[in-house]
Amino acid sequence: MVISPKVSLNLSVDILNDYLKSDNLHVELLIEDSSSDPEKALNALKKLHEKGVMVVIGPSTSEEAAAMVPYANENDMLLIAPSSTAVSLSLDDNLFRMVPDDKNQAEALALLMKRQNITEVLTVYMDDEYGSGLNAGIIEKGSDPAYGFRIVGSIPYDPKLSVHDTLVQEIEEAAAGLPKDTGAILLIGTESHAIGIFTTAGIESPISDYKWFSGDSIIREAGILNNNDAAEFAAKTRLEGVAFACEETLTLVPLMLATGLMSGELGHAPSPDALPIWDALWFIAETYRLDPHADFDTYKSNLRALFERGGNLFNQWTMLNEYGDLKSAKYARFTATKGSNGDIYWNLDGMFIRSKTSGMFITDADGKLTHEPGDIVIGAVLPITGVNAEIGTGAKKAIELAIEQANTYYSKALGLNIRFSSDIRDSESDAAVALEQVRALHENGINLIIFGGISDELSAVQEYARENNIILLGTRSTAISLSDSDDFIFRLSPDDSHLVKAMVRLMEEQGKKHLVVLYRDDIYGQDFSHALSETVTGSIDSFSYAKNETDFTSVLDEAARAVETAGYEGTAVVVIGTDEIISMLEAVKEGPLTSVAWYSGDGVSQSRNLLEAESAVSVAIQTNLTCVNFDSAADQIFIPMRHVAVEYLSRAIKGNAGWNEISSYDAAWIAMNAYAMTRPDAPSEELWNIINNPYGALGIGEQYVMNEAQDQSNSFYVFYKVIERSDGPIWTPVAYYRDIKAFPDELKIVSE
């Protein structure tokens, strides 16, 4: 096995075993080297079979797969291939492929050549399962007038070829009649063959005057750029082509994280075929975790079922077709480009995407990766002290972790000469101080700020930010009245109208017809309380308390009288605030308030501080306190990199990371990618065009699909309650809610 895939496996298994620890399971890697040789690959498979291995990640090449599949079929072994793509392998057998077959790549290349107005194409292909299959696909496209080009010749070469003089001579002779402006050469092979052909020919060869294209085994490979002669040839011929979803023009945090982690180990970008290996290992392990004692047929069926509700780090569904190949197709397209300073790099031009409804279509990059050097400061205003300190301290560590990982990604994987750091200011959980800190960052030239304050703080800074073109990435604010399309505020959570709808759905399902509402008298509490009154079908008694209140005796007495008047049957208490709710719980007396169920929102859901307050925990358990917050776990999709990132965040905060840390981490990546796709000194308008693009962004928690007010529009919520275990209290999920087009107003209760 080459180094990139091996690094991918070793990096992944460490986090994976932490994930499996609570189920008393452990994954051990047995790695055999196939040396990219079909015979050796088959022998390696036999060795693994003798050791009792049932599921194998591999093979990497189509030639190896052709040699291994018959043995796997005969011996009940399942192969999970990360990169073999030959069309001839699309069969109903024991081979699952984490990539689409080459019919998709042939179409992507044909569309690319059509877009470049190519009329005549000479193909040069490796004569094996992969090369001959892809070449046949291109020939088929060339015979279709819709693509506008014809194949004038095809030159096969031996996969074991090591000296390329004769092959280069054949190419030169065959290409002699190609038109210089509309003729092209398509190379189908491997990185090593490309380097051999390019260095043998050199930039003085007549074939260097033609446009060249290539496929996913050559495009974006680091080895080509690391060889000076090969890089010069690639740049002169404007070598262009596609690689399987190895990079994106949008913010794809799972992909960036995985690529950065591997680049940190390798010192350069990993091979694109190393990335699906990460997902493959997690899907295999998760299937085992769900049913450790399954026989082969049951395991195979379970794995296919998991793929049906899974997502990979390329932001694709992992559903397989009838032959066990990935249904969806996404390719990044690159051109070898020489910069003004003489450096040669792979320029990301856009994407090819196949969807169910639109077929294969092309997108262009919204921006270009910057090749300007520079130090970039990401600003943040967080409540690091004060009543909401738990929010701020967790967010601070999440942002710092993201910056550390992003610096590795941008420098090692992409070769950019930019460096990120942070200027994190403390709002002290005070709206006036938050405004002062935003003003101070702006005066220091920082106009893109991660804002971790609650809605009261955001309300205080909204107008100043608008007047000064300051971009705020809001991670905690959810007040409905702050939804405004006329600003540069991008909120990663939906506004509270979505949360209220989810909460009311659960309460009504549980028979609650009368609500006693306690709300903090600020914009968050007022908006939430009003939304409740607009949504519930039953009756409400509402009582407010001051936002800096510390003595809750009076409001609790009022609430207790309201509960007594309404009666216990069908009555519930809803409390709307943040960490001050912990003090409120500690002040609750035995009586009416402990005789009914309590509910709350994201202000206290999954609070670590609450778990450390013994008397608050006691009341929370007694009242069955059920809290709801935005949480992508409600989408019920298995996405391996979500678990990986949450584990890294949990290590950073020395606790269980929740939506606060996840959204702060995502916000940092979104901010940094905006600079990477523009330039270190980009003004707010340019940064905003990258952030507020029509395709959104993929964080580790969720796809950010924004509405007209630049607020998250997806509605995914998880309800949690506190339970006591032998090792202490924990938050545990009791219900999931999602309200999207495919699953409108869907509630799933998993525990009462």
PyMOL commands that set and color helices and strands:
alter all, ss='L'
color gray80, all
select helices_A, chain A and resi 3-23+38-50+62-74+87-89+102-115+129-142+145-147+165-175+191-201+206-209+222-226+228-236+253-266+272-290+296-308+389-413+431-443+455-467+480-482+496-509+523-535+553-566+580-587+592-594+608-611+614-622+632-635+640-653+659-676+684-691
alter helices_A, ss='H'
color red, helices_A
select strands_A, chain A and resi 55-57+78-81+95-97+120-126+150-157+183-188+211-214+240-244+329-338+344-355+359-364+374-382+418-426+448-451+471-474+489-491+514-520+539-545+571-576+597-600+626-630+697-698+703-704+716-725+728-738+746-749
alter strands_A, ss='S'
color yellow, strands_A
deselect
rebuild
show_as cartoon
